[in-house]
Amino acid sequence: MEALETSFGKNQYVDKVLERLLKSNRKWGARDRAFIAETTYEMVRWWRYLWELYGKEPTLKRRELYRLFGIWWLNEGYELPEDWKSMESVEDFDVERAKQHLPKDVGVLQSFPIWFDELAHKELGDQWPKIATELNRPAELIIRANTLKTNRDTLKSVLKEEGVKTHAFGKNDVGLVIEERQNTFRNPSFQQGLFEVQDGGSQLIAPYLRVKPGMRVIDACAGAGGKSLHLSALMENKGSIISMDVESWKLNELKKRAKRNGAHNIETRLIDSTKVIKRLHGAADRLLLDVPCSGTGVIKRNPDTKWKLQPDHIERVQGMQRDIINDYSKMLKTGGLMVYATCSILRSENEAQVERFLESHPEFELIEQQRINPSAETDGFFMALLEKKA
């Protein structure tokens, strides 16, 4: 109840709320901690659906939140314990009857805000219902074997010895799906740099850039560097990768990860002025622009994005995307390749941005583009491969 009140009442992301809550209650056992975290995430995920089921407008009154939890509990197929006095008023709640009276509407049934449901219908058409359903499927835990130190088969055996069951991710030869969720960062194999945690869809972006050993590659929106590390492995530590970002703490994290991974061809540069970009005009054989976006492709991982995201934020990030692709694309050599990528499902952040860029930059040509819709093993991603012709 406290986590829900804080997340919705103070507009704080639920992962940070839970982190603080669990830290301040260290005596809770592992089962209690898991129950509180999982239940909170599920209630956040299904927030609109649960209130529609209850037949009331959302509120943060503690009494009503208890009732909402009771309805969620019944909806999951459990019975309420007799001594839960705070939920006595929902003991006789008929979940199945309430379901029959729900509007047959994607926004209600898959629990999305009205404005976002309308936007997604407009941009995605008939694809939206399936995508909405997949965005509510809890995310798998997927890792990528670091081929600078190992390969997938060897890593699978090492993890088995550590008591971790895995199976192969079907879309490449380096991904493994961990079958039982756990804290993999404690494993010796992780400490030795044998793998990185990386969503299956995200693992498909670096290979899309078609890098080769010896090239000069720029990852211009590198963040903490998951794709830079993948590029280093694909380049066999040969050539150079310039990993750039506007946040110094993210680049510091990348340095630590690169050291653990044995990725020695990565150099970090903070973008603290326009001069940093200008100095690299025409310098890159390959350029990765994994641009800031709405994050709508990773809602299964961050369900409260549904409720925190607002239309004006989407408009702002679209402006940032236009500026980045226009300004940063100048770092690419003639004959070089560039990938524009997002973790958004929206056409306005993806295909439409590429179309607008090409209209004003005739020196670029679209080679191919790919939309990765959310699925059991992937978040939602988009990537476009462009070549600079002249």
C-alpha positions as CSV (number, residue, x, y, z in Angstrom):
1,M,0.0,0.0,0.0
2,E,2.8,2.4,0.9
3,A,4.6,1.7,-2.4
4,L,1.5,2.4,-4.4
5,E,0.8,5.6,-2.5
6,T,4.3,6.9,-3.0
7,S,4.6,5.9,-6.7
8,F,1.2,7.3,-7.8
9,G,0.9,10.1,-5.2
10,K,4.5,11.5,-5.5
11,N,5.0,10.5,-9.2
12,Q,8.0,8.4,-8.3
13,Y,9.1,5.3,-10.3
14,V,8.2,2.1,-8.5
15,D,11.6,0.5,-8.8
16,K,13.2,3.4,-6.7
17,V,10.2,3.3,-4.3
18,L,10.6,-0.4,-3.7
19,E,14.4,-0.1,-3.4
20,R,14.0,2.4,-0.5
21,L,11.2,0.4,1.1
22,L,13.1,-2.8,1.1
23,K,16.3,-1.2,2.4
24,S,14.4,0.3,5.3
25,N,12.9,-3.0,6.3
26,R,15.9,-5.3,6.3
27,K,14.2,-7.8,8.7
28,W,11.7,-8.9,6.1
29,G,12.4,-12.4,4.8
30,A,13.1,-13.2,1.1
31,R,9.6,-14.5,0.4
32,D,8.0,-11.3,1.9
33,R,10.4,-9.1,-0.1
34,A,9.6,-11.0,-3.3
35,F,5.9,-10.9,-2.7
36,I,5.8,-7.2,-2.0
37,A,7.9,-6.3,-5.1
38,E,6.0,-8.6,-7.5
39,T,2.6,-7.6,-6.2
40,T,3.4,-3.9,-6.4
41,Y,4.6,-4.3,-10.0
42,E,1.5,-6.3,-11.0
43,M,-0.9,-3.8,-9.4
44,V,1.0,-0.9,-11.2
45,R,0.8,-2.9,-14.5
46,W,-2.9,-3.5,-14.2
47,W,-3.9,-0.2,-12.4
48,R,-6.6,1.0,-14.9
49,Y,-8.0,-2.5,-15.4
50,L,-8.3,-3.1,-11.7
51,W,-10.2,0.2,-11.0
52,E,-12.5,-0.6,-14.0
53,L,-13.1,-4.0,-12.5
54,Y,-13.8,-2.4,-9.1
55,G,-16.1,0.1,-10.8
56,K,-14.7,3.2,-9.1
57,E,-12.4,6.1,-10.0
58,P,-8.8,5.7,-8.9
59,T,-7.9,7.0,-5.5
60,L,-5.0,6.7,-3.1
61,K,-7.2,6.4,0.1
62,R,-5.7,3.5,2.0
63,R,-9.1,1.8,2.6
64,E,-9.8,1.7,-1.1
65,L,-6.3,0.5,-2.0
66,Y,-6.8,-2.4,0.4
67,R,-10.0,-3.2,-1.4
68,L,-8.3,-2.9,-4.8
69,F,-5.6,-5.4,-3.6
70,G,-8.4,-7.7,-2.5
71,I,-9.9,-7.5,-6.0
72,W,-6.5,-8.2,-7.6
73,W,-6.0,-11.2,-5.3
74,L,-9.4,-12.6,-6.2
75,N,-8.7,-11.9,-9.9
76,E,-5.6,-14.0,-9.6
77,G,-7.7,-17.0,-8.5
78,Y,-6.9,-16.9,-4.7
79,E,-9.2,-16.8,-1.8
80,L,-9.1,-14.0,0.8
81,P,-7.9,-15.1,4.3
82,E,-10.7,-14.9,6.9
83,D,-8.8,-12.6,9.2
84,W,-8.1,-9.8,6.7
85,K,-10.6,-7.3,8.2
86,S,-9.4,-4.5,5.8
87,M,-10.8,-6.5,2.9
88,E,-14.0,-7.7,4.3
89,S,-16.0,-5.4,1.9
90,V,-14.7,-7.4,-1.1
91,E,-15.2,-10.9,0.3
92,D,-18.3,-11.3,-1.8
93,F,-17.0,-9.4,-4.9
94,D,-17.9,-11.3,-8.0
95,V,-14.9,-11.0,-10.3
96,E,-16.3,-13.0,-13.2
97,R,-19.5,-10.9,-13.2
98,A,-17.4,-7.7,-13.1
99,K,-15.4,-8.9,-16.1
100,Q,-18.5,-9.4,-18.1
101,H,-19.4,-5.7,-17.7
102,L,-16.0,-4.4,-18.7
103,P,-15.8,-2.4,-22.0
104,K,-14.3,-4.5,-24.8
105,D,-11.6,-1.9,-25.2
106,V,-7.8,-2.4,-25.5
107,G,-7.1,0.5,-23.2
108,V,-9.2,-1.1,-20.4
109,L,-8.5,-4.8,-21.0
110,Q,-4.7,-4.2,-21.3
111,S,-4.6,-1.3,-18.8
112,F,-3.3,1.7,-20.7
113,P,-4.2,5.4,-20.3
114,I,-6.9,6.7,-22.6
115,W,-4.7,9.2,-24.4
116,F,-1.9,6.6,-25.0
117,D,-4.4,3.9,-26.2
118,E,-5.8,6.4,-28.7
119,L,-2.3,7.4,-29.9
120,A,-1.2,3.8,-30.3
121,H,-4.3,2.9,-32.2
122,K,-3.6,5.8,-34.5
123,E,0.1,5.0,-35.1
124,L,0.0,1.1,-35.0
125,G,-3.5,0.3,-36.2
126,D,-4.3,-3.4,-36.1
127,Q,-0.9,-4.2,-34.6
128,W,-1.7,-2.4,-31.3
129,P,-3.9,-5.1,-29.5
130,K,-1.2,-7.7,-29.9
131,I,1.6,-5.3,-28.9
132,A,-0.4,-4.1,-25.9
133,T,-0.8,-7.7,-24.7
134,E,2.9,-8.4,-25.1
135,L,3.8,-5.2,-23.2
136,N,2.0,-6.7,-20.1
137,R,3.9,-10.0,-20.2
138,P,6.7,-9.8,-17.5
139,A,10.1,-9.5,-19.0
140,E,12.5,-12.5,-19.3
141,L,16.0,-12.2,-17.9
142,I,18.4,-12.5,-20.9
143,I,22.1,-12.3,-21.0
144,R,24.7,-12.0,-23.8
145,A,27.9,-14.0,-23.8
146,N,31.0,-11.8,-24.0
147,T,32.8,-13.3,-26.9
148,L,36.0,-11.5,-26.0
149,K,36.3,-14.1,-23.2
150,T,33.9,-17.0,-23.9
151,N,31.2,-18.3,-26.2
152,R,27.5,-19.2,-25.5
153,D,28.0,-23.0,-25.1
154,T,30.9,-22.6,-22.7
155,L,29.0,-19.9,-20.7
156,K,26.0,-22.2,-20.5
157,S,28.2,-24.9,-18.9
158,V,29.8,-22.5,-16.5
159,L,26.4,-21.2,-15.4
160,K,25.1,-24.7,-15.0
161,E,28.0,-25.4,-12.5
162,E,26.9,-22.2,-10.7
163,G,23.4,-23.6,-10.4
164,V,21.9,-21.3,-13.1
165,K,19.6,-23.0,-15.7
166,T,19.5,-21.4,-19.1
167,H,18.4,-22.0,-22.7
168,A,19.5,-20.4,-26.0
169,F,18.0,-17.2,-27.2
170,G,16.7,-18.0,-30.6
171,K,17.6,-14.9,-32.6
172,N,21.4,-14.9,-32.3
173,D,24.3,-17.1,-31.2
174,V,25.3,-15.2,-28.1
175,G,22.1,-14.8,-26.0
176,L,20.9,-17.0,-23.2
177,V,17.6,-16.9,-21.4
178,I,17.8,-17.5,-17.6
179,E,15.0,-19.8,-16.6
180,E,14.6,-18.8,-13.0
181,R,14.9,-15.1,-12.1
182,Q,17.8,-14.3,-9.8
183,N,20.5,-11.8,-9.0
184,T,23.1,-12.8,-11.6
185,F,25.5,-9.9,-10.6
186,R,26.7,-12.0,-7.7
187,N,27.8,-14.9,-9.9
188,P,31.6,-15.4,-10.3
189,S,31.0,-15.7,-14.1
190,F,29.6,-12.2,-14.1
191,Q,32.4,-10.8,-12.0
192,Q,34.9,-12.3,-14.5
193,G,33.2,-10.5,-17.4
194,L,31.8,-13.6,-19.1
195,F,28.4,-12.0,-19.8
196,E,26.3,-8.9,-19.6
197,V,22.6,-8.7,-18.9
198,Q,21.0,-7.4,-22.1
199,D,17.5,-7.8,-23.5
200,G,17.2,-10.0,-26.6
201,G,15.9,-7.2,-28.8
202,S,18.7,-4.9,-27.7
203,Q,21.3,-7.6,-28.6
204,L,20.2,-7.3,-32.3
205,I,21.1,-3.6,-32.7
206,A,24.9,-3.7,-32.6
207,P,25.2,-6.4,-35.3
208,Y,22.8,-4.3,-37.5
209,L,25.6,-1.7,-37.8
210,R,27.8,-4.3,-39.8
211,V,31.1,-3.4,-38.0
212,K,34.4,-5.0,-38.8
213,P,37.6,-5.3,-36.8
214,G,39.9,-2.3,-37.3
215,M,37.1,0.2,-38.0
216,R,36.5,3.6,-36.2
217,V,33.1,3.4,-34.7
218,I,31.2,6.1,-32.7
219,D,28.4,5.1,-30.3
220,A,27.0,8.7,-29.9
221,C,24.3,8.0,-27.2
222,A,26.1,5.3,-25.4
223,G,24.7,5.6,-21.9
224,A,26.2,3.0,-19.7
225,G,27.5,1.2,-22.7
226,G,25.7,-2.1,-23.3
227,K,25.8,-1.7,-27.1
228,S,29.4,-0.3,-27.0
229,L,30.5,-3.5,-25.2
230,H,28.7,-5.6,-27.8
231,L,30.3,-3.6,-30.6
232,S,33.8,-4.2,-29.0
233,A,33.1,-8.0,-29.0
234,L,32.0,-7.9,-32.6
235,M,35.2,-6.0,-33.6
236,E,37.3,-8.5,-31.7
237,N,38.9,-5.6,-29.7
238,K,40.4,-4.3,-32.9
239,G,40.0,-0.7,-34.2
240,S,38.4,2.0,-31.9
241,I,35.1,2.8,-30.4
242,I,34.3,6.3,-29.2
243,S,31.5,6.0,-26.7
244,M,29.8,9.4,-26.1
245,D,27.0,10.7,-23.8
246,V,25.8,13.9,-22.1
247,E,25.9,12.2,-18.7
248,S,29.4,11.7,-17.1
249,W,28.1,9.1,-14.5
250,K,26.9,6.8,-17.3
251,L,30.3,7.0,-19.0
252,N,32.0,6.2,-15.7
253,E,29.8,3.1,-15.4
254,L,30.8,2.1,-18.9
255,K,34.5,2.3,-18.0
256,K,34.0,-0.1,-15.2
257,R,32.0,-2.5,-17.4
258,A,34.6,-2.3,-20.2
259,K,37.4,-3.2,-17.7
260,R,35.4,-6.2,-16.5
261,N,34.6,-7.2,-20.1
262,G,38.2,-6.9,-21.3
263,A,37.1,-4.4,-23.9
264,H,40.2,-2.4,-24.5
265,N,39.2,-0.5,-27.7
266,I,36.6,1.8,-26.1
267,E,37.3,5.4,-25.4
268,T,34.7,7.6,-23.6
269,R,33.9,11.2,-24.4
270,L,31.5,13.5,-22.6
271,I,29.4,15.7,-24.8
272,D,29.6,18.9,-22.9
273,S,29.5,21.3,-25.9
274,T,28.7,21.3,-29.6
275,K,32.5,21.4,-30.2
276,V,32.8,17.7,-29.2
277,I,30.6,16.7,-32.1
278,K,32.2,19.2,-34.6
279,R,35.7,17.8,-33.9
280,L,34.5,14.4,-35.1
281,H,32.9,15.5,-38.4
282,G,33.6,12.9,-41.1
283,A,35.5,10.7,-38.6
284,A,33.4,7.5,-38.3
285,D,33.3,4.4,-40.5
286,R,30.2,3.4,-38.5
287,L,27.8,5.5,-36.3
288,L,25.3,4.3,-33.8
289,L,22.5,6.7,-32.7
290,D,20.6,4.9,-30.0
291,V,18.6,8.0,-29.4
292,P,16.5,9.1,-26.3
293,C,12.9,8.0,-26.7
294,S,9.6,7.5,-24.9
295,G,10.6,4.1,-23.6
296,T,7.3,2.6,-24.8
297,G,9.0,-0.5,-26.1
298,V,10.2,-1.4,-22.6
299,I,6.9,-1.0,-20.7
300,K,7.0,-4.7,-19.7
301,R,10.2,-3.9,-17.8
302,N,9.0,-0.5,-16.5
303,P,5.2,-0.8,-16.2
304,D,4.7,2.6,-14.5
305,T,6.0,4.3,-17.7
306,K,2.3,3.9,-18.7
307,W,1.2,6.3,-16.0
308,K,4.3,8.6,-15.8
309,L,4.6,9.2,-19.5
310,Q,2.7,12.3,-20.8
311,P,2.0,13.6,-24.4
312,D,4.3,16.6,-24.0
313,H,7.2,14.3,-23.1
314,I,6.8,12.4,-26.4
315,E,6.8,15.7,-28.2
316,R,10.0,16.8,-26.4
317,V,11.9,13.5,-27.2
318,Q,10.8,13.7,-30.8
319,G,12.4,17.1,-31.0
320,M,15.6,15.7,-29.4
321,Q,15.6,12.9,-31.9
322,R,15.4,15.2,-34.8
323,D,18.3,17.4,-33.5
324,I,20.5,14.3,-32.8
325,I,20.1,12.7,-36.1
326,N,20.6,16.0,-38.0
327,D,23.7,17.1,-36.0
328,Y,25.4,13.8,-35.1
329,S,25.1,12.3,-38.6
330,K,27.8,14.7,-39.6
331,M,30.3,12.6,-37.8
332,L,29.9,9.8,-40.5
333,K,32.4,9.5,-43.3
334,T,31.2,9.3,-46.9
335,G,30.6,5.6,-47.6
336,G,30.0,5.0,-44.0
337,L,26.9,3.3,-42.4
338,M,24.7,4.7,-39.6
339,V,22.1,3.0,-37.4
340,Y,19.2,5.1,-35.9
341,A,17.6,3.1,-33.1
342,T,15.0,3.5,-30.4
343,C,13.3,1.4,-27.7
344,S,9.9,2.9,-28.8
345,I,6.9,1.2,-30.5
346,L,5.6,4.5,-31.9
347,R,5.9,5.2,-35.7
348,S,6.3,8.9,-35.0
349,E,9.6,8.2,-33.2
350,N,10.8,5.6,-35.7
351,E,9.9,5.3,-39.4
352,A,8.5,8.9,-39.5
353,Q,11.8,10.3,-38.1
354,V,13.9,8.4,-40.7
355,E,11.6,9.6,-43.5
356,R,11.9,13.2,-42.3
357,F,15.7,13.0,-42.1
358,L,16.0,11.5,-45.6
359,E,13.8,14.3,-47.1
360,S,16.3,16.9,-45.9
361,H,19.5,14.8,-46.3
362,P,19.7,13.5,-49.9
363,E,23.2,12.4,-49.3
364,F,21.8,9.5,-47.2
365,E,20.1,6.4,-48.4
366,L,18.0,3.9,-46.4
367,I,19.4,0.4,-46.8
368,E,16.9,-1.4,-44.5
369,Q,14.9,-0.9,-41.4
370,Q,13.5,-3.4,-38.9
371,R,10.8,-3.1,-36.2
372,I,11.2,-5.6,-33.3
373,N,7.8,-5.8,-31.6
374,P,7.6,-6.9,-28.0
375,S,7.5,-10.7,-27.5
376,A,8.2,-13.3,-24.9
377,E,12.0,-12.8,-25.3
378,T,12.3,-9.2,-26.5
379,D,11.3,-5.7,-25.7
380,G,10.1,-3.3,-28.5
381,F,12.8,-1.8,-30.6
382,F,13.3,-0.1,-34.0
383,M,16.4,0.2,-36.1
384,A,17.2,1.7,-39.4
385,L,20.4,1.3,-41.4
386,L,21.4,4.2,-43.6
387,E,24.4,4.8,-45.9
388,K,26.1,8.2,-46.5
389,K,26.5,8.2,-50.3
390,A,28.2,11.6,-50.8
